[in-house]
């Protein structure tokens, strides 16, 4: 199995729980030596430079937003609602 070196986290800043959960994920991944890029779905999309995996934290809209941007890059995603 390929080691995950970089992860992009999509989150909805309008949900306090989503923000806290995304920060917790970022902290754990960073501590494990994984490069993390966080993208707020409420801001203008600025892109990301490649990723081995993605996590979408929020509701259905957040997961769909992430999927729309990830499918061009064939990045696997985990949605957390």
Secondary structure, 3 states (H helix, E strand, C coil): CCCCCEEEEEECCCCHHHHHHHHHHHHHHHHCCCEEEEEECCCCCCCCCCCCEEEEECCHHHHHHHHHHHCCCCCEEEEEC
